[in-house]
C-alpha cells in the first residue's frame, strides 16, 4: 500500500503522485478533448490508488470541475479523494477578469462546490493574484470559508514571492502552486527557503515541462496546441533539452525504469515538495506515473540529475 504524505501542515494526506486534470474537460487548452474519456480517466485513476485530483475553473471554464465531480460521485468515493481546485477568474463580454475580492472569492467557491457536487473543497487556490485586492484580505476570506467548513486548506498559485509573503501575513497559506521542473528551477532559490521556513508546501506545475521530461519526444515531434509556442520546445533549445533527457534515460535504463519515473522521483526528494500532479490524457499514463513511487534514487543519482539540469 502506498505510503501517504502530509501536504504541508494541513490535515490532508495523499498519495504523493496526483492527477493534474487540465486535460479533463479542458477544451480551451487541448483541442478535441473528449468529456466521457476525461471522466473515465478520473475514475480509472482513483481505482488505481490515486487519491489527489487537481483541477480549476479555467480548465474548460468550469467543465473540468463538472467532470471531476461527476466521476467521483459516480464511484462513490468522495471521502477517499482530495480535491484541489483553483479560481479567481470571471468573464465579462468574453474578456477574462482576475478578481480576488472577498465577495467574488465567496461566490467562486460556492460555484466550484456546485460544479464538483460536494459540500467541501479539500484545497482551494487563488489561481492568480489581481492588482488591487490586498493579498492578506483575500486569504482572510478563504480563512473564513475554511472556518465555515467550505474548504479544508488554503492555497495560492502564480503569486510572486513578495505576493506570497503579503498573502501569508497572518500565517494562513498552506500551499503554493508554481512553475517548477528540471528545466525551470528558479523556485529553488526564489521560493523554497521561504516555503520551508513557513511550512508551506510547494506544488510544481508543468512537472514534465509540457511533456518534454516524460521522455517521449524526439527531434521530429511537432505540436499543434498551446505547446507550439513554448521556447523550450522550439529550435536549438528543443535539441539541447532532448540531449539532457537522453542523459536521464541512461539513469532510468540502469533502474529498468522510464525517464518519467525518474523525474517524478527526483522531485519527491526535494524537501520543499510533498506532492506532484502530472497531467494525463489516458489511464495508462496515470498508471505509468504511479510507478515512480517504486523508484529509489541514491544521493549520488540525485546530485547527478541536478547537474545535468544545472540552473
N, C-alpha and C positions, 0 to 999 in steps of 0.2 A: 504494500500500500504506500502511496506517495506521502512523503513527509510534508505536511503543510507548513507554510511560513506565515508569520505575522506581518501585516502591512504596516510598517512604522510602529507607532504607539496605539494604533486603532484596535478594535476588538474583531477585526476581520482577519480570518485565517484561510489561506487558499493554497491550492496547487500553485507553485511559483511560475508555471507557464500557463498563461491565459489565452484568450482569443480576442484579437483586435477585430471588431466587427464592421469595419468600414466598407467591406465588400458585401455585407448582408444588407440588402436594400439600398446600397449607396449608388443609386443610378446616376447621380451627379458626378461621381468620381470614376466609376467604371461603366462604360457603355455596355448595354446588353446584359445587365445584371438580372438574374432570374430570382424572383421572390421566393418561389417554392424551394428552389435549391438552397437559398440562403437560410430559410427556416429549418430545412433538414440538416444543414451544416451545424447549426446551433444544437439541435437535438443530438446529432452524432457525437459532437464534441463533449457534451455533458455526459452522455452514456459511456464515453471512453475514459472518463475520470477528470475531465477538465471542469473546473467549477468557478471560473472567473471570466466574465464577459465584459468587454469594454466597448461601449457604443457612444453615440452622440446625436443630438438633434440634427446637426449639419450633415450627417450621413443619410442622404436621401430626403432631407428636410422632414425628419420625423419617421420616415419609413423604416429605417433600421431599428429604431426603438420598438415600433409596432411588431415587426417580425420577431425580434428577440423576445418580447413579451408573450406573443402567441406561442412560440416554440416552448418556452419554459412552462407556460400554463398547460399546454397540451401533454407534456410529460409529467406534470405534477411535482416538480422538484424545486419550487421557488425557494424554500428554506435551505436547500442544499447548494444554492448558487449565489455568488456575489456578483451583483450587477453594478457596474460603473457606467455613468453617463455624463455628458457634458452639455452645457447650454450657456447662452448669453447673446444669442443672435435672434433677430426678427427681420422680417422682410416687409418693406413698405414700397409699393409700386415696383416690385422686383429688385429693389435696392436692399442689400444686406446692411443692417444696422447692428452694431455691437452695443449692448445695453447691460450694465451691471447694477442698475438702480435697484434698491430694495424691492420696490413694487414689482418690477419685471422679473427679478430672480424668484420671488414668491410665485408669480404666475407661471414661469417656465418650469419650475419644479413640479407644480400641480399638473401641468400639461404632460410632462415626462412620466409622472406617475400614472396618468390615464393611458398614455400610449403603451407603457410597459405592463399595464394591467396588474399593478401591485400597489400596496399601501405604504411601501417604504423603498427608498433607493439606498443601496449599501454605501456607495461612494459617488458624490456629486461634485463635479468640477465646474468652475467658471472657465469656459472654454478659451475665451480671450478677454483681456482687460479692455475697458473702454477708456476714453480720455478724460472723463470728468468725475466719475464716482470715486470717492476715496476708497482705496483698496480695503482698509480695515472695516469700513462701513459695509461694503459688500459681503465681506467674510462674516461680519456680525449678523447679517441677515441669515446666512447659512447656519450660523450657530443657533439662532432662534429656531430654525427649521429642524436642526438636529435635536434640540431640547424638546421639540414637539413630536419627535419620533418619525418625521418625514424622511430624514436622511440619517445615516449612521456615521459617515466620515466626510470630511471637507477637503476638497482638492482645488488646485488651480492649474491651468495649462497655458503655455505660451506667455508666461509672466517673466519679465527680466528679473535679475537678482534684486535690484532695487525695489521693483514692484512686489516681489515675493516678501521682502523684508517689511514693506509697508503693510501688506496683507496680513502678515503674521505678527503684527504689533502686540496682539493680545494672546498669542500662542495657540490660535485655533486651527491653523493649517496643518493637515495631516499628510498630504501628498502633493507633490508637484509632478506634472507630466511634461516632459520636454524632449527636444530633439537630441538624440544621442545614439551613436553607434560607433563601430570601429573606424569609420571614415570621418566621423564628426564627433570629436572627443572634447570639445571646449567645456562641456559641463563639468569635467573632472576638476578644472581649476576655477570655473565661474560659479558653480552651484554646490558641488559635493561638500566642500568644507562647511558651508552654512547648513545644508540639509542634515549632515551628520551631527553637527553640534546641536541642532534643534529637533532631532528625532523625526524629521520629515522624510518620508520615503520618496525616492526619485523613480518614476516610471518612465522608461525611454520609449518614445515613439519613433517610427522608422527603424526598428532594430535590425532589419535586413537591408537598410538603405534602398528601399523600394525594390527589393528582390536581388540586388547585386550580391549581397553577403549570404544569400541562400545557396550560392554556388551553381546555379543552373543556367546563367547567361554565358554566351560566347561572343566573340567579336562580330558575329553575324546577326546577333539578336537585334531586332528593331522594336520600336514602341509606337502605339497609336492611341495612347491615353495620356493622362497627366504626367507620366514619366518621360514623355518625349522631350520635354524642355529642361530636364534636370541636368545640371552641369556635369555631375559625376557619371552620367550615363551617355555622355557625348564625346566624340572625337578622341584626342590623345588621352584625356583624363580617364575615359572609359577603359582604354587599353592598359593604362598604368594600374588602374584599380583591379582589372581582371588578373594582372600579373600577381598582385598581392593575394588575391583569392586563391591562386594556384599554390602559393606557399602555404596557405591554410589547408589546402586539400591534402598536402603531404602529411600534416599533423593528423588530419582526420583519417587518412588512409591507414596510418600506423595504429589507429584505435578501432579500425574496422567500422568507422562512422562516416557521416557526411559532414560537409562544411557547415551546414545549418546547425547541426547538433553542437559542434564545437563553438560556434559563435554564440549561441544561446547560453551554453555552459559557461563561457568566459564572462558574459555579462553578470551571471549569477554569482561569480566570485568577487564582484565589486561590492564593497561594504555598503555603499550608498543605495544599492539596488536590491530590493526584495523580490520583485516580480518582473516578468517581461510579457508583452502582449502582442506577439507577432500576428499579422493578418493571415488570412487563408481564404481560399475560394472553394476548396474541396475538402471533404473529410480526410482524405489521405494525407493532405498537407498538415492537418491538425495532429493526426496520429504520428506523423513523422516528427513534428516539433516536440511532441511529448517524449520522444526517445532521447532528447537532450538531457533528461533527468538521470539517465544512466551513465553519462559521461563524467569521469573524474579527471580533472586536469591537475597535473603536478605544478608546483610553484615555478619550476623551470619553464614549463609549457605556457603558463600564464604570462610570464615575462617575455617569452619568445613571441607570442602573439601580439603583445603590446608593442614590441619593437618593430614588427612587420608594419604595423599601422601607427608609427610614431607621429604625434601631432605637434 
